């Protein structure tokens, strides 16, 4: 298998895993029964995305997540 075909197959596998992750968390968000449960699911989803990105060579998502959460805390009195 050529390098290009391997790269394409690897990229497709990553895209498929990310789509599965998105569907899993969207289903959980839809099933949330309270705002508190929804917030927990969304935070879990954000952490899963950061972990997924780190595993695939992009550790910067953790810092971006921390920046968003810090901004939210500052906006809401924390």
C-alpha positions as CSV (number, residue, x, y, z in Angstrom):
1,X,0.0,0.0,0.0
2,X,1.4,3.4,-0.9
3,X,2.1,6.1,1.6
4,X,-0.8,8.2,0.2
5,X,-3.3,5.3,0.4
6,X,-2.1,4.6,3.9
7,X,-2.5,8.3,4.9
8,X,-6.0,8.3,3.4
9,X,-7.0,5.1,5.2
10,X,-5.6,6.5,8.5
11,X,-7.4,9.8,8.0
12,X,-10.6,8.0,7.3
13,X,-10.3,5.9,10.4
14,X,-9.7,9.1,12.5
15,X,-12.7,10.8,10.9
16,X,-14.9,7.7,11.6
17,X,-13.8,7.6,15.2
18,X,-14.5,11.3,15.6
19,X,-17.9,10.9,14.0
20,X,-18.7,8.0,16.4
21,X,-17.6,10.1,19.4
22,X,-19.8,13.0,18.2
23,X,-22.8,10.7,17.8
24,X,-22.3,9.1,21.2
25,X,-22.2,12.5,23.0
26,X,-25.0,14.0,21.0
27,X,-27.2,11.0,22.0
28,X,-26.2,11.6,25.6
29,X,-27.0,15.3,25.3
30,X,-30.4,14.5,23.9
31,X,-31.1,12.1,26.8
32,X,-30.1,14.6,29.5
33,X,-33.0,15.2,31.9
34,X,-31.8,18.4,33.5
35,X,-29.5,21.3,32.8
36,X,-27.0,20.0,35.4
37,X,-26.9,16.6,33.6
38,X,-26.6,18.4,30.2
39,X,-23.7,20.5,31.5
40,X,-21.9,17.3,32.8
41,X,-22.4,15.6,29.4
42,X,-21.1,18.6,27.5
43,X,-18.0,18.8,29.8
44,X,-17.4,15.1,29.3
45,X,-17.7,15.6,25.6
46,X,-15.2,18.5,25.6
47,X,-12.7,16.4,27.6
48,X,-13.2,13.5,25.3
49,X,-12.5,15.7,22.3
50,X,-9.3,17.1,23.9
51,X,-8.1,13.6,24.8
52,X,-8.9,12.4,21.3
53,X,-6.9,15.3,19.8
54,X,-4.0,14.7,22.1
55,X,-3.9,11.0,21.2
56,X,-3.8,12.1,17.5
57,X,-0.9,14.5,18.0
58,X,-2.7,17.7,18.9
59,X,-2.3,18.5,22.7
60,X,-3.3,22.1,22.2
61,X,-7.0,21.3,22.7
62,X,-6.5,21.0,26.5
63,X,-5.3,24.6,26.7
64,X,-8.1,25.9,24.5
65,X,-10.6,24.1,26.7
66,X,-9.0,25.6,29.8
67,X,-9.3,29.1,28.2
68,X,-13.0,28.7,27.4
69,X,-13.8,27.4,30.9
70,X,-11.8,30.2,32.5
71,X,-13.6,32.8,30.4
72,X,-17.0,31.2,31.4
73,X,-16.0,31.3,35.1
74,X,-15.0,35.0,34.8
75,X,-18.3,35.9,33.0
76,X,-20.4,34.1,35.7
77,X,-18.8,35.4,38.8
78,X,-16.1,32.9,39.6
